[in-house]
Amino acid sequence: MRLRPKKKYDPTFKTEAIAMLVRTDRTASEVAKSLGLPAATLYRWYDEEMARQRGKPKVAPPTPALAATATSTETLQQKLARLERENAALRKENDDLKVDKEILKKAAAFFAKEST
């Protein structure tokens, strides 16, 4: 069995592929196929980007037993603080996505005008 050499992708291409996945209603498989790359690669890039945006490395999700233990020892104040941090992070991410969306709209309009 021969192994294929690992293909290198440009970081800009990776970023645009993730943006296409996030901003369209197409599945990851459809986006990957249209870009000519394996769906597993696009999933990995997406997972890595989401972990990077959250500011922590990707780790395996906790097992149900550990998750139950962690939530049962959390006080009401700790839970409230954690949820407020998550809410703030989600609001920031939402604002960033709105800015990205506006930039892409302007770029699409520009390129549409260029092609005519």
N, C-alpha and C positions, 0 to 999 in steps of 0.2 A: 504494500500500500504506500503510495506516494503522498506526502503532505504538501499542500499548496503553500507557497510562501505567504507570509502575513502581509496583507495589503495595508499600506499607509494612507491615511486620509488627512487632508488639510484641515486644520482646526476651524477655519471659516466654514468649510463644508459641513463639519460636524455641527457647528452652531446653527447653521441654516437648516439642516435636517431636523434638529430638535425643535426649532421654531416652527417648521412646517408641521411637525407632528402635533405640537401644542395648539396651533392656531387653526387647524383644519378639523373637519369632522370625519376625516378619513382614518382608517385603522392604521396601526403601526406597520402591519404587513403591506398594506397598499402603498403607504408612503415609501417604505423601504424598496418595494418593487419598482416604483416610479423613479427612484434614485439609483437603482441598480446595485443595491447592497443587501446583505442578509438581514432579515428582520431581527435576529438575535443581536446583531451589532447595534442596530438602532435602539433596541430596548436597553442595552447596556449603556449606551451613550446617554439616554434619557435618565436612567437610574443614577448614573454618576453625576449628571448635571443637577438633578433634584437634590442629591445628597450635598453637593457643593453649595447650592443655594441655601440650604438649611444650615450650612456651616459646620457640618460634621461628616466624617467618612461613613460610607455605606457599611452598615453592620446587619447581621442576620436579625430578623424580628424575634422578639422574646417568645419563649414557649408559653402556652396558655397558663401553665402553673406559675411561672415567674411573673407573668403579667398580672395575675390575680393577686399575688403577694404584694407586688409593687403598689397597686391601687388601693389595697386594703390598709396599708400603713400610711398612706398619704392623708394628711389632715385636710380639713375643709379649706383653710387658708392657703396651704400649699397647692391644692388643686386649683383654687381660684387664681393664684399667681401664675401657675403653669398655663392655665387656659388664657389668661390675659396676655402672656408672652406669645402663645401660639396665635392668638387673634391679631396681635400687633404684627407679627411676622407675615401672616396671611394678608393683612391689609397692605403691607409694604410690597409683597409679591404681586398683589393685584394691581397696585399703582404702577409698578414696573412693567407689568404686562400691558397695561393700558398705554403706556408710553411707547413700548415696542410696537403695539398694534398701530398707533398713529404713524410711527416711522415707516412701517411696512406699507401702510396705505399711501403715504406720500411717495415712497419708492415705486410702488406699483403704478401710480398715476404718471410718474416721471417716465418710467420705461414704456408705458403704453403710448405716451406722447412721442417718445423717441422712435418707436416702431412704425408710426404712421407717416 
